[in-house]
């Protein structure tokens, strides 16, 4: 499978929607997770990421402009024990509650399908990082309609053990900007992860479409100590 420069995948696609990148840093010492959101409507663009305990949540930048909080206000990142969860919706809580009940990532997501926002039927994309000692593995899931047919849900789960140094996987909700928005297709894309947390954050943010980008979260987790660094960028606060 071909490897891509993340910057190129982003700057050649005006609307990938929401995206997750998970992988291992260039120096091999950090697990890497990134999540970004984009928006085309006033309601979607009226958001920021804020820290919430060990994770983050979305909230309205200007509460007076919030017309519909469903599907756009949620906790994209939560931490449960040695697991870091990242998703594009309130299924973050579904996974968190499932883990607490003894279920695995895939089992927890069986309770969910794609978003009820026809005709797009936006896929639910989710990821989880599992830490054990100074090693980690990760999973990525996508729940999507069957070619735009909401009568059935296609479920795909990808597991990555012993992640390669300087490499990650990138999944996003939409293949491109269109009407209706076409869902992501195929395996999560292989991308290079270069530089430190600030360089990687800049690479993503600077290559997202200026009009449509909203917020970005990036976290580097030290595999030896378990400590992390986090960066949050909000267009509304720039």
C-alpha positions as CSV (number, residue, x, y, z in Angstrom):
1,X,0.0,0.0,0.0
2,X,1.4,3.4,-1.0
3,X,2.5,5.9,1.6
4,X,1.5,9.6,1.3
5,X,2.7,12.9,2.6
6,X,0.0,14.0,5.0
7,X,0.4,17.6,3.8
8,X,-0.4,16.6,0.2
9,X,-3.5,14.6,1.2
10,X,-4.8,17.6,3.1
11,X,-4.0,20.5,0.7
12,X,-5.4,18.7,-2.3
13,X,-8.8,18.0,-0.6
14,X,-10.9,21.1,0.3
15,X,-13.2,19.0,2.5
16,X,-12.1,15.8,4.1
17,X,-14.5,16.7,6.9
18,X,-13.3,15.3,10.3
19,X,-10.0,13.4,10.4
20,X,-8.0,11.1,12.7
21,X,-4.3,10.3,12.5
22,X,-2.7,7.7,14.8
23,X,0.9,6.5,14.6
24,X,4.4,6.7,16.0
25,X,6.8,9.7,16.0
26,X,9.8,10.0,13.8
27,X,12.2,9.4,16.8
28,X,10.2,6.3,17.8
29,X,9.7,7.5,21.4
30,X,6.1,8.8,21.2
31,X,2.7,7.6,20.2
32,X,0.9,10.2,18.1
33,X,-2.8,11.0,17.8
34,X,-4.4,13.9,16.0
35,X,-8.0,14.9,15.4
36,X,-9.3,17.8,13.3
37,X,-12.8,19.1,12.5
38,X,-14.0,21.2,9.6
39,X,-17.3,22.9,8.7
40,X,-19.2,24.4,5.9
41,X,-22.2,25.8,7.8
42,X,-22.2,28.7,10.3
43,X,-23.3,26.2,13.0
44,X,-20.4,23.8,12.3
45,X,-17.8,26.5,12.1
46,X,-18.9,28.1,15.4
47,X,-16.9,25.7,17.5
48,X,-13.7,25.4,19.5
49,X,-11.8,22.6,21.2
50,X,-11.3,23.0,25.0
51,X,-9.4,20.7,27.4
52,X,-11.7,18.5,29.6
53,X,-9.8,16.5,32.2
54,X,-7.5,14.1,30.3
55,X,-9.3,14.7,27.0
56,X,-11.1,17.5,25.1
57,X,-14.6,18.5,24.2
58,X,-16.2,20.8,21.6
59,X,-18.1,23.8,22.6
60,X,-19.7,26.8,20.9
61,X,-17.4,29.7,20.3
62,X,-20.4,32.1,20.3
63,X,-23.3,30.5,22.1
64,X,-25.8,32.9,20.6
65,X,-25.0,31.5,17.1
66,X,-25.5,27.8,18.1
67,X,-28.6,26.6,16.2
68,X,-28.4,22.8,16.7
69,X,-25.9,21.2,19.2
70,X,-26.7,17.6,18.0
71,X,-23.8,15.9,16.2
72,X,-21.4,18.8,16.8
73,X,-21.1,19.1,20.6
74,X,-19.3,16.0,22.0
75,X,-16.1,14.8,23.6
76,X,-13.7,13.8,20.8
77,X,-11.0,12.5,23.2
78,X,-11.2,10.6,26.5
79,X,-8.7,8.5,28.4
80,X,-9.7,5.2,30.2
81,X,-6.9,3.6,32.1
82,X,-4.2,2.7,29.5
83,X,-6.4,3.5,26.6
84,X,-6.8,6.7,24.7
85,X,-10.0,7.1,22.7
86,X,-10.6,9.5,19.8
87,X,-13.7,9.7,17.7
88,X,-15.7,12.2,15.6
89,X,-18.9,12.0,17.7
90,X,-20.5,11.0,20.9
91,X,-19.4,7.4,20.3
92,X,-16.4,8.4,22.4
93,X,-18.7,7.9,25.4
94,X,-20.0,4.7,24.0
95,X,-16.5,3.3,23.7
96,X,-15.5,4.6,27.2
97,X,-18.6,3.1,28.8
98,X,-18.0,-0.2,26.9
99,X,-14.5,-0.5,28.2
100,X,-15.6,0.2,31.7
101,X,-18.2,-2.6,31.3
102,X,-15.5,-5.1,30.1
103,X,-16.2,-4.8,26.3
104,X,-13.5,-4.4,23.7
105,X,-13.4,-1.4,21.2
106,X,-15.2,-3.3,18.4
107,X,-17.9,-4.7,20.7
108,X,-18.7,-1.3,22.1
109,X,-19.2,0.2,18.7
110,X,-21.7,-2.5,17.7
111,X,-24.3,-0.3,19.4
112,X,-23.7,2.5,17.0
113,X,-24.1,3.2,13.3
114,X,-23.3,6.2,11.0
115,X,-24.7,9.6,11.8
116,X,-28.4,10.3,11.0
117,X,-27.7,13.3,8.7
118,X,-29.1,12.1,5.4
119,X,-28.3,12.4,2.5
120,X,-24.7,12.5,3.7
121,X,-25.0,9.8,6.4
122,X,-21.6,10.9,7.8
123,X,-19.5,7.9,8.8
124,X,-18.5,7.5,12.5
125,X,-14.8,7.2,12.6
126,X,-13.1,6.1,15.8
127,X,-9.7,5.2,17.1
128,X,-8.2,3.8,20.2
129,X,-4.6,3.5,21.4
130,X,-3.7,0.6,23.8
131,X,-0.6,1.1,26.0
132,X,1.3,-1.8,27.6
133,X,4.6,-1.0,29.2
134,X,6.7,0.9,26.7
135,X,4.8,-0.5,23.7
136,X,1.5,0.3,22.1
137,X,-1.0,-0.8,19.4
138,X,-4.0,0.9,18.0
139,X,-7.3,0.3,16.2
140,X,-9.3,2.4,13.8
141,X,-13.0,1.9,13.0
142,X,-15.4,3.3,10.4
143,X,-19.1,2.8,10.4
144,X,-20.7,3.9,7.2
145,X,-23.9,3.5,5.1
146,X,-23.9,1.0,2.3
147,X,-23.1,3.4,-0.6
148,X,-25.5,6.0,0.7
149,X,-28.2,3.5,1.5
150,X,-29.2,4.0,5.2
151,X,-30.9,0.6,5.4
152,X,-27.6,-1.1,6.1
153,X,-24.4,-0.3,8.0
154,X,-21.0,-1.4,6.8
155,X,-18.5,-1.9,9.7
156,X,-14.7,-1.9,9.2
157,X,-12.1,-2.4,12.0
158,X,-8.4,-2.2,11.5
159,X,-5.8,-3.2,14.1
160,X,-2.2,-2.1,14.0
161,X,0.3,-3.9,16.2
162,X,3.9,-2.6,16.8
163,X,3.5,0.6,14.8
164,X,6.3,1.5,12.5
165,X,8.5,4.4,13.4
166,X,7.6,7.7,11.6
167,X,4.4,6.2,10.2
168,X,0.7,6.7,10.9
169,X,-2.7,5.9,9.5
170,X,-5.1,8.6,8.4
171,X,-8.9,8.3,8.1
172,X,-11.4,11.0,7.4
173,X,-15.2,11.2,7.0
174,X,-15.5,12.3,3.4
175,X,-13.6,11.3,0.3
176,X,-13.9,14.9,-1.1
177,X,-16.2,17.9,-1.2
178,X,-19.4,17.2,-3.1
179,X,-23.2,17.1,-2.6
180,X,-24.1,14.8,-1.0
181,X,-20.7,14.3,0.6
182,X,-19.2,10.9,-0.4
183,X,-18.0,8.7,2.5
184,X,-14.3,7.7,2.9
185,X,-13.4,4.5,1.0
186,X,-10.8,1.8,1.6
187,X,-8.2,1.3,4.3
188,X,-6.9,4.2,6.4
189,X,-4.2,5.9,4.4
190,X,-0.5,5.4,5.3
191,X,1.1,8.8,6.1
192,X,4.5,10.0,7.3
193,X,4.8,11.5,10.8
194,X,7.6,14.0,10.8
195,X,9.1,16.2,13.5
196,X,8.2,17.1,17.0
197,X,4.7,17.9,18.2
198,X,4.8,21.6,17.1
199,X,6.1,20.7,13.6
200,X,3.5,18.0,13.1
201,X,0.7,20.3,14.4
202,X,1.8,23.0,11.9
203,X,1.9,20.5,9.1
204,X,-1.7,19.6,9.6
205,X,-3.1,23.0,10.4
206,X,-1.3,24.9,7.6
207,X,-2.5,22.4,5.0
208,X,-6.2,22.2,5.9
209,X,-8.4,24.3,3.7
210,X,-8.5,27.8,5.2
211,X,-12.2,28.5,4.7
212,X,-13.3,25.1,6.1
213,X,-10.9,24.3,9.0
214,X,-12.2,24.8,12.5
215,X,-10.1,23.1,15.2
216,X,-7.2,20.7,15.6
217,X,-6.0,18.5,18.5
218,X,-2.6,16.8,18.6
219,X,-1.1,14.7,21.4
220,X,2.4,13.1,21.7
221,X,2.5,10.4,24.4
222,X,5.9,9.3,25.7
223,X,6.1,5.5,25.5
224,X,8.6,5.3,28.4
225,X,7.0,7.6,30.9
226,X,3.4,7.7,29.7
227,X,3.4,11.5,30.0
228,X,2.0,13.5,27.1
229,X,2.1,16.9,25.4
230,X,-1.0,18.4,23.8
231,X,-1.6,21.1,21.3
232,X,-5.0,22.7,20.5
233,X,-5.5,25.1,17.6
234,X,-8.8,26.9,17.1
235,X,-9.5,29.1,14.1
236,X,-12.0,31.1,16.1
237,X,-9.3,32.0,18.6
238,X,-6.4,32.6,16.2
